[in-house]
Amino acid sequence: MIEIQKNIPLISISKRMNKYPFSIMDVGDSFLFPLNEGPGHTERAAVSYASKANEPKKFTTRTTREGIRCWRIV
């Protein structure tokens, strides 16, 4: 049986978005996700979510030797 818990505060989406600088990036800006954070699935999911949440801004990623780099493209 799953335990129901009461009075657990909801985590704000804006706090999660502040982990990465998507909202303050200009077109052509980029930043690097370090390789030590895993295979990149979580980082790429964050970029996909940021593209949807920050419309009309769009972002893309490329894997480099240093890590996964994210650019703002629109």
Backbone hydrogen bonds in HBPLUS format (Angstrom, degrees):
<---DONOR---> <-ACCEPTOR-->    atom                        ^
c    i                          cat <-CA-CA->   ^        H-A-AA   ^      H-
h    n   atom  resd res      DA  || num        DHA   H-A  angle D-A-AA Bond
n    s   type  num  typ     dist DA aas  dist angle  dist       angle   num
A0016-ARG N   A0013-ILE O   3.03 MM   3  5.23 120.0  2.41 101.0 115.7     1
A0017-MET N   A0013-ILE O   2.99 MM   4  6.31 154.3  2.06 153.3 161.2     2
A0018-ASN N   A0014-SER O   3.18 MM   4  6.32 133.4  2.41 137.4 147.7     3
A0019-LYS N   A0016-ARG O   3.22 MM   3  5.72 164.8  2.25 112.3 117.0     4
A0024-ILE N   A0021-PRO O   3.20 MM   3  5.71 147.1  2.32 114.6 123.3     5
A0025-MET N   A0022-PHE O   3.31 MM   3  5.47 167.5  2.33 109.8 113.4     6
A0029-ASP N   A0026-ASP O   2.96 MM   3  5.52 164.6  1.98 138.0 141.5     7
A0028-GLY N   A0072-ARG O   2.92 MM  44  5.61 179.2  1.92 151.5 151.7     8
A0072-ARG N   A0029-ASP O   3.02 MM  43  5.78 153.5  2.09 161.3 166.0     9
A0031-PHE N   A0070-CYS O   2.99 MM  39  5.50 143.4  2.13 144.8 156.3    10
A0070-CYS N   A0031-PHE O   2.88 MM  39  5.50 166.7  1.89 166.1 170.5    11
A0033-PHE N   A0068-ILE O   2.69 MM  35  5.03 175.9  1.69 156.4 157.8    12
A0068-ILE N   A0033-PHE O   3.02 MM  35  5.03 148.1  2.12 147.7 151.6    13
A0037-GLU N   A0034-PRO O   3.36 MM   3  6.04 163.6  2.39 118.2 119.9    14
A0038-GLY N   A0035-LEU O   3.38 MM   3  6.27 152.8  2.46 128.3 127.6    15
A0044-ARG N   A0040-GLY O   2.97 MM   4  6.07 166.3  1.98 152.8 156.4    16
A0045-ALA N   A0041-HIS O   2.98 MM   4  6.13 148.1  2.09 142.3 151.4    17
A0046-ALA N   A0042-THR O   2.98 MM   4  6.24 150.1  2.07 144.3 152.1    18
A0047-VAL N   A0043-GLU O   3.04 MM   4  6.39 150.1  2.13 146.5 154.5    19
A0048-SER N   A0044-ARG O   2.97 MM   4  6.20 158.2  2.02 146.0 151.7    20
A0049-TYR N   A0045-ALA O   2.92 MM   4  6.12 161.6  1.96 149.8 154.6    21
A0050-ALA N   A0046-ALA O   2.92 MM   4  6.07 154.7  1.98 142.8 150.0    22
A0051-SER N   A0047-VAL O   3.00 MM   4  6.25 150.2  2.09 147.0 154.1    23
A0052-LYS N   A0048-SER O   3.27 MM   4  6.59 147.8  2.38 142.6 150.4    24
A0052-LYS N   A0049-TYR O   3.14 MM   3  5.21 122.0  2.49  96.3 110.4    25
A0053-ALA N   A0049-TYR O   2.81 MM   4  6.00 161.1  1.85 156.0 162.1    26
A0054-ASN N   A0050-ALA O   2.93 MM   4  5.67 143.4  2.07 143.4 149.5    27
A0057-LYS N   A0054-ASN O   2.84 MM   3  5.50 147.0  1.95 138.2 133.2    28
A0073-ILE N   A0058-LYS O   2.83 MM  15  5.62 155.8  1.89 139.8 148.0    29
A0060-THR N   A0071-TRP O   2.96 MM  11  5.46 150.7  2.05 149.2 157.7    30
A0071-TRP N   A0060-THR O   2.86 MM  11  5.46 160.3  1.90 156.6 163.4    31
A0062-ARG N   A0069-ARG O   2.98 MM   7  5.47 145.2  2.11 148.2 158.8    32
A0069-ARG N   A0062-ARG O   2.90 MM   7  5.47 161.1  1.94 169.0 163.0    33
A0064-THR N   A0067-GLY O   2.72 MM   3  5.24 169.2  1.73 165.4 168.9    34
